[in-house]
Amino acid sequence: MTAPAPAPAKRVLVAAPRGYCAGVDRAVQTVERSLELYGAPVYVRKQIVHNAHVVRTLEERGAVFVDETDEVPEGATVVFSAHGVAPTVHEEARARSLKTIDATCPLVTKVHNEARRFAADDVDIVLIGHEGHEEVVGTQGQAPAHMHLVDGIDEAAAVQVRDPAKVAYLSQTTLSVDETNVTVAALRERFPLLQGPPSADICYATQNRQVAVKEIAAESDLVIVVGSRNSSNSVRLVEVALDAGAGASYLVDHAGEIDPSWLQGVTTVGLTSGASVPEILVRDVRDWLAHRGYTDVQEVTAAEEHLLFALPPELRRDLRAAGLPDA
């Protein structure tokens, strides 16, 4: 009698890089060090980064998250989120005598500078991004009279500008690289003299995480992306995984959101996380999978990341004045 074939080993392919990028790490540290230096409460305009676990943890330490600047008591300390704000928000803060700590990611600041430069040359700016996203709102605010927001090739085909010879494009930093390239190509067909930023607006971390998930997706029956639903880069990872050949892909905030039925017939699980996700949440998912037999864990590295961003200069100054380390 022929022995039955052994069941295939259950494995987990873990994408690298994943999780925190330099801008997120800087923003979270900015709130933590502000609480250490100034004491609670420290107000934060919007979510410092788009991750429910991070926000809840900082709230427990004394951070108070608000939607608008006018919710912050006059004279209090407020941190601006990693997604950046429009100049009008800085003006509102000054009018209320608020002490501001600007945790805008330097790569978002780069896009803001580009917007102002194009506007100074009286160029119409086509901003590729998602309407209402905090980063997009902040970028639009740099040069509102020159901005045209488009989300995909259909809107690119319809956008109207003053002079087709004086058009530039910028993009939200957390988009799908492939989809953005398609939109830029559509714009270039309409505007052959289309100008662009000196270097890509989509940030290095977004690109690296998309490349990494592509490497595991084709071999994965299921890809689990850890991240919050308001995290643009996390949502994109699910889409990229599916486009790259994953059998299925789901976004979860934490291990408790995984549906065990997803594992039916699944031998290989791919695992990654968005750029605002702490590694502890990924470890929890690995443990959850291990308890269900997925004990063969292999890390698949697509890129190495070594970039670090210094804390905001206004915070570093106050830390030094208090005799505390500013790094």
VENQUISUL-V177111 format. One record per pair of residues at least 24 apart in sequence whose ideal C-beta (glycine too) atoms are under 6 Angstrom apart, sorted by the first residue. I is the first residue (numbers start at 0). J is the second residue. D is the distance in whole Angstrom. If there is no record, write none. Layout:
BEGIN
i->I j->J d->D
i->I j->J d->D
END
This chain:
BEGIN
i->7 j->266 d->5
i->8 j->295 d->5
i->9 j->266 d->6
i->9 j->292 d->5
i->9 j->293 d->4
i->10 j->267 d->5
i->10 j->295 d->4
i->11 j->268 d->5
i->11 j->270 d->6
i->11 j->288 d->6
i->11 j->293 d->5
i->11 j->296 d->5
i->12 j->215 d->4
i->12 j->269 d->5
i->12 j->297 d->6
i->12 j->299 d->5
i->13 j->270 d->5
i->13 j->298 d->5
i->14 j->211 d->4
i->14 j->212 d->5
i->14 j->215 d->5
i->14 j->271 d->4
i->14 j->299 d->6
i->15 j->298 d->5
i->15 j->300 d->4
i->16 j->207 d->5
i->16 j->302 d->6
i->16 j->304 d->5
i->17 j->271 d->5
i->17 j->272 d->5
i->18 j->272 d->5
i->18 j->276 d->5
i->18 j->278 d->5
i->20 j->204 d->3
i->20 j->274 d->4
i->21 j->306 d->5
i->21 j->307 d->6
i->21 j->308 d->5
i->22 j->81 d->5
i->22 j->104 d->3
i->23 j->48 d->5
i->23 j->274 d->6
i->23 j->275 d->5
i->25 j->308 d->4
i->26 j->81 d->4
i->26 j->102 d->4
i->29 j->78 d->6
i->29 j->102 d->4
i->29 j->310 d->6
i->29 j->311 d->6
i->30 j->57 d->5
i->30 j->62 d->5
i->30 j->78 d->6
i->33 j->78 d->6
i->33 j->100 d->6
i->34 j->60 d->6
i->34 j->61 d->5
i->36 j->317 d->6
i->37 j->76 d->5
i->41 j->76 d->5
i->42 j->71 d->5
i->42 j->75 d->6
i->42 j->77 d->4
i->43 j->78 d->5
i->44 j->77 d->6
i->44 j->79 d->6
i->45 j->80 d->5
i->45 j->133 d->6
i->47 j->80 d->5
i->48 j->81 d->5
i->48 j->275 d->4
i->49 j->227 d->5
i->49 j->229 d->5
i->49 j->230 d->4
i->49 j->275 d->5
i->50 j->227 d->5
i->50 j->275 d->4
i->50 j->276 d->6
i->51 j->227 d->5
i->51 j->252 d->6
i->68 j->92 d->5
i->71 j->97 d->6
i->78 j->102 d->5
i->82 j->133 d->4
i->82 j->134 d->4
i->83 j->107 d->4
i->83 j->134 d->6
i->83 j->137 d->4
i->84 j->137 d->5
i->85 j->137 d->5
i->85 j->140 d->2
i->100 j->311 d->5
i->100 j->313 d->6
i->100 j->314 d->5
i->101 j->311 d->5
i->105 j->308 d->6
i->106 j->172 d->6
i->106 j->202 d->5
i->107 j->134 d->6
i->107 j->172 d->6
i->110 j->138 d->6
i->110 j->169 d->6
i->110 j->200 d->5
i->111 j->141 d->5
i->113 j->169 d->6
i->113 j->196 d->5
i->114 j->138 d->6
i->114 j->141 d->4
i->114 j->142 d->5
i->115 j->141 d->5
i->117 j->167 d->5
i->118 j->142 d->4
i->118 j->145 d->5
i->122 j->165 d->5
i->122 j->167 d->5
i->123 j->160 d->4
i->123 j->161 d->6
i->123 j->166 d->5
i->124 j->167 d->5
i->124 j->169 d->6
i->125 j->149 d->6
i->125 j->158 d->6
i->125 j->168 d->5
i->126 j->169 d->5
i->127 j->170 d->4
i->127 j->179 d->6
i->127 j->182 d->5
i->128 j->171 d->3
i->134 j->171 d->6
i->135 j->171 d->6
i->152 j->182 d->6
i->152 j->185 d->4
i->155 j->182 d->5
i->155 j->185 d->4
i->155 j->186 d->5
i->163 j->190 d->5
i->164 j->192 d->5
i->166 j->190 d->5
i->166 j->193 d->5
i->167 j->194 d->4
i->168 j->195 d->6
i->169 j->200 d->6
i->170 j->200 d->4
i->172 j->200 d->6
i->172 j->201 d->6
i->172 j->202 d->4
i->173 j->205 d->5
i->173 j->231 d->4
i->173 j->232 d->4
i->174 j->201 d->6
i->175 j->235 d->5
i->176 j->201 d->6
i->176 j->206 d->5
i->176 j->209 d->6
i->204 j->274 d->5
i->205 j->232 d->5
i->207 j->302 d->4
i->209 j->239 d->5
i->210 j->301 d->5
i->211 j->301 d->4
i->212 j->236 d->5
i->212 j->239 d->5
i->212 j->240 d->5
i->212 j->271 d->5
i->213 j->243 d->4
i->214 j->299 d->5
i->214 j->301 d->5
i->215 j->269 d->4
i->215 j->299 d->5
i->216 j->240 d->4
i->216 j->243 d->4
i->216 j->244 d->5
i->216 j->245 d->4
i->217 j->243 d->6
i->217 j->244 d->4
i->218 j->267 d->6
i->219 j->245 d->5
i->219 j->267 d->5
i->219 j->269 d->3
i->220 j->246 d->4
i->220 j->265 d->4
i->220 j->266 d->6
i->220 j->267 d->5
i->221 j->246 d->6
i->221 j->247 d->5
i->221 j->261 d->6
i->221 j->265 d->5
i->221 j->268 d->5
i->222 j->248 d->4
i->222 j->269 d->4
i->223 j->270 d->5
i->224 j->250 d->5
i->224 j->271 d->6
i->225 j->272 d->4
i->225 j->276 d->5
i->225 j->280 d->5
i->225 j->281 d->6
i->225 j->284 d->6
i->226 j->250 d->6
i->226 j->272 d->6
i->226 j->273 d->3
i->226 j->276 d->5
i->227 j->252 d->5
i->230 j->273 d->5
i->230 j->275 d->6
i->232 j->273 d->5
i->232 j->274 d->5
i->233 j->273 d->3
i->253 j->280 d->6
i->254 j->283 d->4
i->254 j->284 d->5
i->254 j->287 d->4
i->268 j->293 d->6
END
